[in-house]
Amino acid sequence: MSTGLYRVASAIPHGVTARAVHVDVHVAQGLPSFTIVGVPDQGCRETRDRVRAAVINAGYRWPSIRITVAVSPSPRIPPTAVLDLPIAVGLLVASGQLQAPDDEELLGGFGELGLDGSVRPVTGHLPILCAVQGDRVFAPPMRIDPVPFQPGAAAVIELRHLNQLDAAIKQPCPVPHPPNVAPGAKADHPTGSPDQLNGLSALERALMIAIAGGHHTLIVGSQGPDRSGVLQALTRLVPDLDDSEWHEQILIQSAAGADLDDPAAYRRNRPVRVVDPGWSLAHIVGGMSSTMRPGEFSLAHQGLLVMDNLHLLADQVLQVLVSTLDARSVRVARAARSVELPAHFQLVAAVPRCLCGAPTTLDCVCSESARARFLSKLRGGLLERIEVVIDLDRLSGFDPLSPIRDLDITRIAHDPISDEVLPTVAPVDPHARQALDDAVTGGRLSHRGMASAWRVADTIQRLTQTAGPIGLDVMLEALHLRYGNPDGAPYLHLTPSPR
């Protein structure tokens, strides 16, 4: 049995991405052994047993000599099944059972090996494919076209069984597919007629504005079919993902361990994630495994995060939610490692008017302390980030028996306008600016709330395709949506908390 050293490129999943690593396999004379260095001991024995059984059942010989596997840079996590295939490739080439390709060509690979030698997909295989730095990458069978995810000009060769490896190495390196350049994103401006908001009910108009602008929305009303119907209508109105958003969402789903063998996973539907108040912080935020898998915040990226009964969420979850809305990402730390996960979503929350579910504050029978605890959930940081409030109990003309139409909505913008550039990007006339200033000086809006109302006014202006600066009528409608009341009077429990 010959001895030697061979290097194979691979990658370790980490959050919604993967970290490139090299797997060096060295075989030498000595007492038979199998050692993996550069990673913790946990899982090494399972890796050895899987690779050994797969190599034998694929028709190769297991060398009865000293085998040393080194993973660099050290991932500092137990070796996952993703390294089975590169270890087997390195072992067979280093022991002389397979002929190494040209010296200038670096083989790469990833995948779990079954005991029968079959090559199986692993969690996060698409981010791994993006990270592997090999010229010829051996991968498990994939339902999806690997072209958009392949690393640079690498050629991806799918293997179903380890016994296909010999032929795959001997054949000339296939010409890689041309890079898949996704077409540009959809136009920022809708293509409908200028009066496309006309003829809608007050509720439909509010929903269309909220979805088109991606504005964080709060539904206020008693729990029941009315509130559930509005939440379901919001999810139906969300437009599809464009090409770049779809590509990013597929990577997130792969990293989260979604079943990508299901054809439904490749639809262009914008993600809608419904969070249960009883879920743990780790499940909602992410980081529940050694690979720091994404949670509900990241799975809702570029889509909707629906939180019914917002007041039942734990305070710690609400605190993380506020910081996530600002950063549009969430940082998860575990032991000595941390990862930043994407989390740019539109929040759609729902709460009753109070704990007793009274239709108005005058009908509330809650105690003063219970009401204070309930209001503390809605005041302060989270409320400041709500841009549209829809109060079902006070919405004039709301008929719960009337179905909400499925409207053709196009996203106005992929990213919200920052406060600094609002005056330049969305200019307002003096009357509209005076209405904003009056709301702030009157204590009905904070400065952050003023910027939110301004962005909603910009959405209305662009939906109606009105030329010129934002006028008073548009600004008043935005303020009414911010207050959640057609007459513009703020509700007691929705006003900013005293400083």
C-alpha positions as CSV (number, residue, x, y, z in Angstrom):
1,M,0.0,0.0,0.0
2,S,1.5,3.3,-1.1
3,T,1.7,6.3,1.2
4,G,1.2,9.9,0.4
5,L,-0.6,13.2,1.1
6,Y,-3.5,14.7,-0.7
7,R,-5.6,17.9,-0.2
8,V,-9.3,18.3,-1.0
9,A,-11.3,21.6,-0.7
10,S,-14.5,21.7,1.2
11,A,-16.6,24.0,3.4
12,I,-18.3,23.9,6.8
13,P,-21.8,25.5,7.2
14,H,-21.9,28.6,9.4
15,G,-25.2,30.5,9.7
16,V,-26.6,31.2,6.3
17,T,-23.2,31.0,4.7
18,A,-20.3,28.5,4.9
19,R,-16.6,28.7,5.7
20,A,-14.1,27.3,3.2
21,V,-11.7,24.6,4.6
22,H,-9.1,22.2,3.3
23,V,-9.1,18.6,4.2
24,D,-5.6,17.1,4.1
25,V,-5.4,13.3,4.2
26,H,-2.0,11.6,5.0
27,V,-1.4,7.9,4.9
28,A,1.8,6.4,6.2
29,Q,3.3,3.1,7.5
30,G,2.5,2.4,11.1
31,L,-0.1,0.9,13.4
32,P,-3.5,1.1,11.8
33,S,-5.3,4.2,13.1
34,F,-7.6,7.0,12.0
35,T,-7.1,10.4,13.5
36,I,-8.8,13.8,12.7
37,V,-6.9,16.9,13.9
38,G,-8.1,20.4,13.8
39,V,-11.6,19.6,15.2
40,P,-12.9,18.5,18.5
41,D,-13.0,14.8,19.3
42,Q,-16.8,14.6,19.3
43,G,-18.0,12.9,16.1
44,C,-14.6,11.7,14.9
45,R,-15.4,8.1,15.5
46,E,-18.8,8.4,13.6
47,T,-17.0,10.0,10.7
48,R,-14.4,7.2,10.5
49,D,-17.0,4.4,10.7
50,R,-19.1,6.0,7.9
51,V,-16.2,6.6,5.6
52,R,-14.7,3.1,6.2
53,A,-18.0,1.3,5.5
54,A,-18.6,3.5,2.4
55,V,-15.1,2.9,1.0
56,I,-15.4,-0.9,1.4
57,N,-18.9,-1.1,0.0
58,A,-17.9,1.0,-3.0
59,G,-15.3,-1.6,-4.0
60,Y,-12.2,0.0,-2.7
61,R,-9.8,-1.2,0.0
62,W,-9.5,0.3,3.5
63,P,-5.8,0.8,4.0
64,S,-4.5,-0.9,7.2
65,I,-2.0,1.8,7.9
66,R,-1.8,5.1,9.8
67,I,-4.4,7.6,8.5
68,T,-4.3,11.2,9.6
69,V,-6.9,13.8,8.5
70,A,-6.3,17.5,9.1
71,V,-9.0,20.2,8.7
72,S,-7.7,23.7,8.2
73,P,-8.4,26.4,9.2
74,S,-9.9,24.7,12.3
75,P,-13.7,25.1,12.4
76,R,-13.7,24.6,16.2
77,I,-16.9,22.5,15.9
78,P,-17.3,18.7,15.7
79,P,-16.9,17.4,12.2
80,T,-20.2,17.1,10.5
81,A,-21.2,14.6,7.8
82,V,-20.4,17.3,5.2
83,L,-16.7,16.2,5.4
84,D,-17.4,12.5,4.6
85,L,-16.9,12.8,0.9
86,P,-13.8,15.0,0.8
87,I,-12.2,12.7,3.4
88,A,-12.9,9.6,1.2
89,V,-11.6,11.4,-1.9
90,G,-8.4,12.4,-0.1
91,L,-7.9,8.9,1.3
92,L,-8.4,7.1,-2.0
93,V,-6.0,9.4,-3.9
94,A,-3.4,9.5,-1.1
95,S,-3.4,5.7,-0.8
96,G,-2.9,5.3,-4.6
97,Q,-6.3,3.7,-5.3
98,L,-7.3,6.7,-7.5
99,Q,-5.2,8.6,-9.9
100,A,-4.9,12.2,-8.9
101,P,-5.8,14.8,-11.6
102,D,-3.4,17.4,-13.0
103,D,-1.3,19.0,-10.3
104,E,-2.8,22.4,-11.0
105,E,-6.4,21.2,-10.5
106,L,-7.8,21.2,-7.0
107,L,-10.5,18.7,-6.2
108,G,-13.3,19.8,-3.9
109,G,-16.3,18.1,-2.4
110,F,-18.9,17.8,0.3
111,G,-21.6,15.3,1.3
112,E,-22.5,12.6,3.7
113,L,-21.7,9.0,2.9
114,G,-24.1,6.2,3.6
115,L,-22.7,2.9,4.8
116,D,-23.5,1.4,1.4
117,G,-21.4,4.1,-0.3
118,S,-24.2,6.3,-1.4
119,V,-23.7,10.1,-1.4
120,R,-26.4,12.0,0.5
121,P,-27.2,15.7,0.7
122,V,-26.4,17.6,3.9
123,T,-28.0,20.5,5.7
124,G,-26.9,23.8,4.1
125,H,-25.6,22.2,0.9
126,L,-26.2,25.3,-1.2
127,P,-24.2,27.7,1.0
128,I,-21.5,25.1,1.1
129,L,-21.4,24.9,-2.7
130,C,-20.9,28.6,-2.8
131,A,-17.9,28.4,-0.5
132,V,-16.0,25.4,-1.8
133,Q,-12.8,26.6,-3.4
134,G,-12.1,23.8,-5.8
135,D,-11.7,23.5,-9.6
136,R,-13.8,20.4,-9.8
137,V,-16.4,20.0,-7.0
138,F,-18.1,16.6,-6.2
139,A,-21.5,17.1,-4.7
140,P,-24.6,15.1,-3.7
141,P,-27.5,15.0,-6.2
142,M,-29.4,18.2,-6.1
143,R,-32.9,18.9,-7.4
144,I,-32.0,22.5,-8.0
145,D,-29.7,23.7,-10.9
146,P,-26.3,24.3,-9.2
147,V,-25.3,26.9,-11.7
148,P,-26.4,30.0,-9.7
149,F,-24.6,28.6,-6.6
150,Q,-21.4,27.3,-8.0
151,P,-18.1,28.9,-6.8
152,G,-16.7,31.0,-9.6
153,A,-15.8,28.9,-12.6
154,A,-15.8,25.6,-10.8
155,A,-17.3,22.6,-12.5
156,V,-19.9,20.8,-10.3
157,I,-20.1,17.0,-10.7
158,E,-23.0,15.3,-8.9
159,L,-22.3,11.8,-7.5
160,R,-24.9,9.3,-6.4
161,H,-22.5,6.7,-5.2
162,L,-18.8,6.7,-4.2
163,N,-18.1,4.1,-7.0
164,Q,-18.7,6.8,-9.6
165,L,-15.6,8.7,-8.3
166,D,-13.0,6.9,-10.4
167,A,-14.7,7.7,-13.7
168,A,-15.4,11.3,-12.5
169,I,-11.7,11.9,-11.8
170,K,-10.4,10.3,-15.0
171,Q,-12.6,12.2,-17.3
172,P,-11.4,15.6,-18.5
173,C,-12.5,18.4,-16.3
174,P,-15.8,19.5,-17.8
175,V,-16.2,23.0,-19.1
176,P,-18.0,25.0,-16.4
177,H,-21.3,26.5,-17.1
178,P,-21.3,30.2,-17.9
179,P,-22.0,32.4,-14.9
180,N,-25.7,32.7,-14.3
181,V,-26.3,36.5,-14.2
182,A,-29.8,37.1,-12.7
183,P,-31.8,39.8,-14.4
184,G,-32.2,43.1,-12.7
185,A,-34.8,43.6,-9.9
186,K,-38.3,44.6,-10.7
187,A,-39.0,48.3,-11.2
188,D,-39.3,50.3,-8.0
189,H,-42.4,52.0,-9.2
190,P,-45.7,50.2,-9.8
191,T,-47.1,50.0,-13.3
192,G,-50.7,50.5,-12.4
193,S,-52.9,53.5,-13.2
194,P,-52.7,56.6,-11.1
195,D,-56.1,56.0,-9.6
196,Q,-55.3,52.4,-8.6
197,L,-56.1,53.2,-4.9
198,N,-59.5,54.6,-5.8
199,G,-62.5,52.3,-5.3
200,L,-60.9,50.4,-2.5
201,S,-62.4,50.1,1.0
202,A,-60.6,51.9,3.8
203,L,-59.1,48.5,5.0
204,E,-58.0,47.4,1.5
205,R,-56.4,50.8,0.9
206,A,-54.5,50.6,4.2
207,L,-53.4,47.0,3.5
208,M,-52.2,48.0,0.0
209,I,-50.2,50.9,1.3
210,A,-48.6,48.8,4.1
211,I,-47.5,46.0,1.7
212,A,-46.4,48.2,-1.2
213,G,-44.1,50.2,1.1
214,G,-43.0,47.3,3.4
215,H,-44.2,49.3,6.4
216,H,-44.3,47.6,9.8
217,T,-48.0,47.2,10.6
218,L,-50.0,46.8,13.8
219,I,-53.5,45.3,13.7
220,V,-55.6,46.4,16.8
221,G,-58.8,44.6,17.5
222,S,-60.5,41.8,19.4
223,Q,-59.2,38.4,18.6
224,G,-61.5,36.5,16.3
225,P,-62.4,35.9,12.7
226,D,-62.0,39.6,11.8
227,R,-58.4,39.9,13.0
228,S,-57.5,36.5,11.6
229,G,-59.0,37.4,8.2
230,V,-57.0,40.6,8.0
231,L,-53.8,38.8,8.8
232,Q,-54.5,36.2,6.2
233,A,-55.3,38.9,3.6
234,L,-52.0,40.5,4.3
235,T,-50.2,37.3,3.5
236,R,-52.1,36.9,0.2
237,L,-51.2,40.4,-0.9
238,V,-47.5,40.1,-0.7
239,P,-45.8,40.2,-4.1
240,D,-43.4,37.5,-5.3
241,L,-39.7,37.6,-4.9
242,D,-37.5,38.9,-7.7
243,D,-34.5,36.8,-8.8
244,S,-31.9,38.2,-6.4
245,E,-34.3,37.9,-3.4
246,W,-35.2,34.4,-4.4
247,H,-31.6,33.3,-4.7
248,E,-30.9,34.7,-1.2
249,Q,-34.0,33.1,0.3
250,I,-33.1,29.6,-1.2
251,L,-29.7,29.9,0.5
252,I,-31.4,30.7,3.9
253,Q,-33.8,27.8,3.5
254,S,-30.9,25.4,2.7
255,A,-29.0,26.6,5.7
256,A,-32.0,26.1,7.9
257,G,-32.4,22.5,6.8
258,A,-35.6,23.0,4.8
259,D,-36.7,20.1,2.6
260,L,-35.4,21.3,-0.8
261,D,-36.5,18.1,-2.5
262,D,-40.0,19.5,-2.3
263,P,-40.8,21.5,-5.5
264,A,-42.8,23.9,-3.5
265,A,-39.6,25.2,-2.0
266,Y,-38.6,26.8,-5.3
267,R,-41.7,28.9,-5.7
268,R,-41.2,32.7,-5.9
269,N,-43.6,33.3,-3.0
270,R,-42.3,35.9,-0.6
271,P,-41.8,34.1,2.8
272,V,-44.5,34.5,5.5
273,R,-43.5,33.2,8.9
274,V,-46.0,33.1,11.8
275,V,-44.4,33.3,15.2
276,D,-46.1,31.6,18.2
277,P,-45.8,33.6,21.5
278,G,-44.7,30.4,23.3
279,W,-41.7,29.7,21.1
280,S,-38.2,30.1,22.7
281,L,-35.9,32.9,21.9
282,A,-33.4,30.5,20.2
283,H,-36.1,29.2,17.9
284,I,-37.2,32.7,16.9
285,V,-33.7,34.3,16.6
286,G,-31.6,31.3,15.5
287,G,-28.4,29.6,16.5
288,M,-30.0,26.3,17.7
289,S,-27.2,24.1,16.4
290,S,-23.4,24.0,16.2
291,T,-23.7,25.4,12.7
292,M,-25.7,28.4,14.0
293,R,-28.8,27.7,11.9
294,P,-31.1,30.7,11.1
295,G,-34.3,31.1,13.0
296,E,-37.7,32.6,12.2
297,F,-36.3,36.1,11.9
298,S,-34.0,35.0,9.1
299,L,-36.5,32.7,7.5
300,A,-38.8,35.8,7.2
301,H,-36.0,37.7,5.4
302,Q,-37.5,39.7,2.4
303,G,-41.0,38.7,3.6
304,L,-43.4,39.0,6.4
305,L,-43.0,38.1,10.1
306,V,-46.5,37.7,11.6
307,M,-46.8,38.0,15.4
308,D,-50.4,37.6,16.6
309,N,-51.0,38.4,20.3
310,L,-47.8,40.5,20.4
311,H,-48.5,41.3,24.1
312,L,-47.9,37.6,25.0
313,L,-44.3,37.6,23.7
314,A,-41.5,37.5,26.3
315,D,-39.8,40.8,27.0
316,Q,-36.5,39.4,25.9
317,V,-38.0,38.5,22.5
318,L,-39.4,42.0,22.1
319,Q,-36.1,43.6,23.0
320,V,-34.3,41.5,20.3
321,L,-37.1,42.3,17.9
322,V,-36.6,46.0,18.2
323,S,-32.9,45.8,17.6
324,T,-33.4,43.5,14.7
325,L,-35.9,45.9,13.0
326,D,-33.2,48.7,13.2
327,A,-30.2,46.6,12.1
328,R,-32.2,44.4,9.6
329,S,-30.0,41.6,10.8
330,V,-29.5,39.6,14.0
331,R,-26.3,38.6,15.7
332,V,-26.3,35.2,17.4
333,A,-23.5,34.2,19.8
334,R,-22.7,30.8,21.1
335,A,-19.7,30.0,23.2
336,A,-16.7,31.6,21.5
337,R,-18.4,32.0,18.1
338,S,-20.9,34.4,16.7
339,V,-22.6,34.9,13.3
340,E,-24.7,37.7,11.8
341,L,-27.8,36.4,10.1
342,P,-29.9,38.4,7.7
343,A,-33.3,39.5,9.0
344,H,-34.8,42.3,6.9
345,F,-38.5,41.6,7.1
346,Q,-41.8,43.5,7.4
347,L,-43.4,43.1,10.9
348,V,-47.1,42.5,11.0
349,A,-48.3,42.3,14.6
350,A,-51.7,42.1,16.1
351,V,-53.0,42.9,19.6
352,P,-56.3,43.4,21.3
353,R,-57.3,46.8,22.5
354,C,-56.8,45.6,26.1
355,L,-56.6,42.3,27.9
356,C,-60.3,42.1,28.4
357,G,-60.9,42.6,24.7
358,A,-63.3,45.6,25.1
359,P,-64.1,47.4,21.8
360,T,-63.2,50.8,23.3
361,T,-61.0,52.0,26.1
362,L,-64.2,53.3,27.9
363,D,-65.6,49.8,28.0
364,C,-62.4,48.3,29.5
365,V,-62.9,46.4,32.8
366,C,-59.2,45.7,33.4
367,S,-57.5,46.8,36.6
368,E,-55.2,49.7,36.5
369,S,-52.1,47.5,37.1
370,A,-53.2,45.0,34.4
371,R,-53.7,47.8,32.0
372,A,-50.3,49.3,32.8
373,R,-48.6,46.0,32.2
374,F,-50.4,45.6,28.9
375,L,-49.6,49.1,27.7
376,S,-45.9,48.8,28.6
377,K,-45.7,46.1,25.8
378,L,-46.9,48.6,23.2
379,R,-45.2,51.8,24.3
380,G,-41.6,52.8,23.7
381,G,-39.2,51.2,21.3
382,L,-41.5,48.8,19.5
383,L,-44.3,51.2,18.9
384,E,-41.8,53.8,17.5
385,R,-41.1,51.4,14.7
386,I,-44.7,50.8,13.7
387,E,-45.6,52.8,10.7
388,V,-49.2,51.7,9.9
389,V,-51.9,51.1,12.6
390,I,-55.1,49.4,11.5
391,D,-57.8,49.5,14.3
392,L,-60.6,47.2,13.3
393,D,-62.9,48.4,16.0
394,R,-62.8,52.0,14.8
395,L,-62.3,51.5,11.1
396,S,-65.2,53.2,9.4
397,G,-67.1,51.1,6.9
398,F,-65.3,47.9,7.9
399,D,-67.5,44.9,7.1
400,P,-66.0,41.7,8.4
401,L,-68.3,39.6,6.1
402,S,-67.0,41.3,3.0
403,P,-64.0,39.5,1.5
404,I,-60.8,41.4,0.9
405,R,-59.8,41.4,-2.8
406,D,-56.5,40.1,-3.9
407,L,-54.8,43.2,-5.2
408,D,-51.9,43.3,-7.7
409,I,-49.2,45.0,-5.6
410,T,-45.6,45.8,-6.5
411,R,-43.1,46.7,-3.9
412,I,-42.4,50.4,-3.9
413,A,-38.8,50.0,-2.6
414,H,-36.6,47.1,-1.4
415,D,-35.0,49.2,1.3
416,P,-36.6,51.9,3.5
417,I,-35.5,55.5,2.9
418,S,-33.1,56.7,5.7
419,D,-34.1,59.7,7.8
420,E,-31.2,61.7,6.5
421,V,-32.2,61.6,2.8
422,L,-36.0,61.9,3.3
423,P,-36.1,65.6,2.6
424,T,-34.2,65.1,-0.7
425,V,-35.9,61.9,-1.9
426,A,-39.4,62.7,-0.7
427,P,-39.8,66.5,-0.6
428,V,-43.0,67.9,1.1
429,D,-44.7,71.2,0.6
430,P,-45.0,73.7,3.5
431,H,-48.5,72.7,4.5
432,A,-47.6,69.0,4.7
433,R,-44.4,69.9,6.7
434,Q,-46.5,72.0,9.1
435,A,-48.8,69.0,9.7
436,L,-45.8,66.9,10.6
437,D,-44.4,69.5,12.9
438,D,-47.7,70.0,14.6
439,A,-47.9,66.3,15.3
440,V,-44.5,66.3,16.9
441,T,-45.0,69.5,19.0
442,G,-48.4,68.3,20.1
443,G,-46.9,65.2,21.6
444,R,-48.7,62.8,19.2
445,L,-45.5,61.7,17.4
446,S,-41.8,61.4,18.3
447,H,-39.1,62.4,15.8
448,R,-38.8,58.8,14.8
449,G,-42.6,58.5,14.4
450,M,-42.5,61.6,12.2
451,A,-40.0,59.9,9.8
452,S,-42.2,56.8,9.7
453,A,-45.3,58.9,8.7
454,W,-43.1,60.7,6.1
455,R,-42.1,57.3,4.5
456,V,-45.8,56.2,4.5
457,A,-46.7,59.5,2.7
458,D,-44.0,58.8,0.1
459,T,-45.5,55.4,-0.5
460,I,-48.9,56.9,-1.1
461,Q,-47.4,59.6,-3.3
462,R,-45.7,57.0,-5.5
463,L,-48.7,54.6,-5.6
464,T,-51.0,57.4,-6.9
465,Q,-48.1,58.6,-9.1
466,T,-48.7,62.2,-8.0
467,A,-46.2,64.6,-9.4
468,G,-44.5,67.3,-7.2
469,P,-43.8,67.4,-3.5
470,I,-46.0,65.5,-1.0
471,G,-49.1,67.6,-0.4
472,L,-51.2,68.1,2.7
473,D,-53.9,65.5,1.8
474,V,-51.3,62.8,1.3
475,M,-49.6,63.7,4.6
476,L,-52.8,63.7,6.5
477,E,-53.7,60.2,5.2
478,A,-50.2,59.0,6.3
479,L,-50.7,60.5,9.7
480,H,-54.1,58.9,10.0
481,L,-52.6,55.5,9.2
482,R,-49.9,56.1,11.7
483,Y,-52.5,56.9,14.4
484,G,-54.8,54.1,13.2
485,N,-57.8,56.4,13.3
486,P,-59.5,58.1,10.3
487,D,-60.1,61.3,12.3
488,G,-56.5,61.6,13.2
489,A,-57.0,61.5,17.0
490,P,-54.3,59.4,18.7
491,Y,-55.4,56.6,21.0
492,L,-54.3,56.7,24.6
493,H,-52.4,53.5,24.5
494,L,-50.7,54.2,21.2
495,T,-49.2,57.6,22.0
496,P,-45.4,57.7,22.7
497,S,-44.5,56.9,26.3
498,P,-43.5,59.9,28.4
499,R,-39.8,60.5,28.5
